Amino acid sequence: MRSTLKPTPPTPTVCASDQPLAPALLTPGRGVEGPVTRTMAALLNAAQMGLAEAYVNGAEIPDDWMRGLVRTTLPPLFRHWPGLLAPYPWVLQESEQLAESASDLMRVQYNLPQPMLNRMLGDWPTIYPKYSMGLWETGAEDLRQSQALMIDQLIDRLEINDGDSILDFGCGWGCIPNYILARFPNVRVTGLNLSSQQCDYVRVKMNDPESLLSSGRFELIEGDMNAVDFQNQFDKILSVGVFCHVGNLSGALQKLASALKPKGQALIHIITVRISNNMSSGFTHKYIFPHGRYWSHDAIPSRANHLKTVKRWYLNGRNYERTFGTWLDRFDASQELVSTLDYGMDYERFRRIWRFYMLLLGTNFGAADGEFNGNGQYLLVHA
Ligand SMILES: C[S@@+](CC[C@H](N)C(=O)[O-])C[C@H]1O[C@@H](n2cnc3c(N)ncnc32)[C@H](O)[C@@H]1O
């Protein structure tokens, strides 16, 4: 329950790298939802889908050519026509459900064969597969180090103290919980995840004496964020790379608020885009993240009714460009193994879908020197 004596939240801090970049050239009501912009967005989406389908169906398009196309076309869209990056009306609106298409998302994305994901994302004794941005800009030399540095930064920004109870909302393979448990001998972590396959991986670690997930200080909740009802409140809540699957920000923030102690803090880390509207693509919606969207960088702070943003940061997209580039190299280098696994479709078709995905997203993040499409971090307290 919330305390009646609410602490005064600190003054919101916007870090130096977090200034808005693009003026709202096409804001809702002034064009983004208008028929001309919608038609142009549909045409652009059709052109991108045409290229994607050609590649998926076997067209030989060199990687450098595709990267060059994205690097040339995307910056003017970010700067002058951001509304064209929202191909469907739902991208601009909050959905009815917290997360739409959750079972489709698990099928096409999060329950794919584990050996492929281990190879692509990396699977080390402390850093388990982690499917979110690594931090390279402070000098990481490899993927594992970039992910460890990213988690260290999350720990600092969430101000985790030994003894905290922590909820990881969308915990993946338990990489972040395991790392936090290793750094703090008295924290307790609860992880929520809908993916049965990722939960299977976590349960193996929970029975492995080498893993901190077996320490008795970790609890796994296998379930859907749409339905979950937390029995406890936590000192700290962390959510990394999950809110691109949240269609209803207000409802999700309300759910997090209900699970946060009165003086607790939450840190949401998500892909964001520093334009005036949210962004998606027909290709990712169809093949990679059904109903996935990148929220405008200002979207979370604008939903102040349950949790209030007290600090915010923008992480340059170059960090994610390098992470995606490394995942792609690791995927390409593992063909002998990954081509033998069952993806529910012809393997060559799967390989091409995933190569297009990693090429497209990686290049998007690096376009315009990473200043538009990067990651946002938001530190929130009770409003
Ligand atoms: C991009 S991954 C990030 C995982 C982890 N936080 C990390 O950084 O590696 C997104 C995670 O959200 C989970 N997820 C997506 N939709 C969900 C839902 N409706 N309910 C619960 N978990 C969900 C996925 O299964 C996956 O573990």
The ligand as an SDF file (V2000), in Angstrom:
LIG
                    3D

 27 29  0  0  0  0  0  0  0  0999 V2000
   14.3150   -8.0180  -25.5670 C   0  0  0  0  0  0  0  0  0  0  0  0
   14.0450   -9.1980  -24.3100 S   0  0  0  0  0  0  0  0  0  0  0  0
   14.9740   -8.5080  -22.9630 C   0  0  0  0  0  0  0  0  0  0  0  0
   15.2540   -9.5180  -21.9000 C   0  0  0  0  0  0  0  0  0  0  0  0
   16.1680   -9.0360  -20.7630 C   0  0  0  0  0  0  0  0  0  0  0  0
   15.5890   -7.9450  -20.0360 N   0  0  0  0  0  0  0  0  0  0  0  0
   17.5340   -8.6760  -21.3230 C   0  0  0  0  0  0  0  0  0  0  0  0
   17.9090   -7.4910  -21.2740 O   0  0  0  0  0  0  0  0  0  0  0  0
   18.2030   -9.5860  -21.8120 O   0  0  0  0  0  0  0  0  0  0  0  0
   12.3440   -8.9030  -23.8310 C   0  0  0  0  0  0  0  0  0  0  0  0
   11.8570   -9.8230  -22.7500 C   0  0  0  0  0  0  0  0  0  0  0  0
   10.4960   -9.4970  -22.4360 O   0  0  0  0  0  0  0  0  0  0  0  0
    9.7500  -10.6970  -22.3290 C   0  0  0  0  0  0  0  0  0  0  0  0
    8.3360  -10.4020  -22.6380 N   0  0  0  0  0  0  0  0  0  0  0  0
    7.8360   -9.9130  -23.7920 C   0  0  0  0  0  0  0  0  0  0  0  0
    6.4900   -9.8090  -23.7300 N   0  0  0  0  0  0  0  0  0  0  0  0
    6.1410  -10.2360  -22.4980 C   0  0  0  0  0  0  0  0  0  0  0  0
    4.8890  -10.3730  -21.8250 C   0  0  0  0  0  0  0  0  0  0  0  0
    3.7260  -10.0850  -22.4380 N   0  0  0  0  0  0  0  0  0  0  0  0
    4.8920  -10.8040  -20.5430 N   0  0  0  0  0  0  0  0  0  0  0  0
    6.0570  -11.1210  -19.9200 C   0  0  0  0  0  0  0  0  0  0  0  0
    7.2770  -11.0440  -20.5180 N   0  0  0  0  0  0  0  0  0  0  0  0
    7.3190  -10.6140  -21.7970 C   0  0  0  0  0  0  0  0  0  0  0  0
   10.3950  -11.6070  -23.3510 C   0  0  0  0  0  0  0  0  0  0  0  0
   10.0710  -12.9780  -23.1700 O   0  0  0  0  0  0  0  0  0  0  0  0
   11.8540  -11.2870  -23.1310 C   0  0  0  0  0  0  0  0  0  0  0  0
   12.3730  -12.0440  -22.0560 O   0  0  0  0  0  0  0  0  0  0  0  0
  1  2  1  0
  2  3  1  0
  2 10  1  0
  3  4  1  0
  4  5  1  0
  5  6  1  0
  5  7  1  0
  7  8  2  0
  7  9  1  0
 10 11  1  0
 11 12  1  0
 11 26  1  0
 12 13  1  0
 13 14  1  0
 13 24  1  0
 14 15  1  0
 14 23  1  0
 15 16  2  0
 16 17  1  0
 17 18  1  0
 17 23  2  0
 18 19  1  0
 18 20  2  0
 20 21  1  0
 21 22  2  0
 22 23  1  0
 24 25  1  0
 24 26  1  0
 26 27  1  0
M  CHG  2   2   1   9  -1
M  END
$$$$
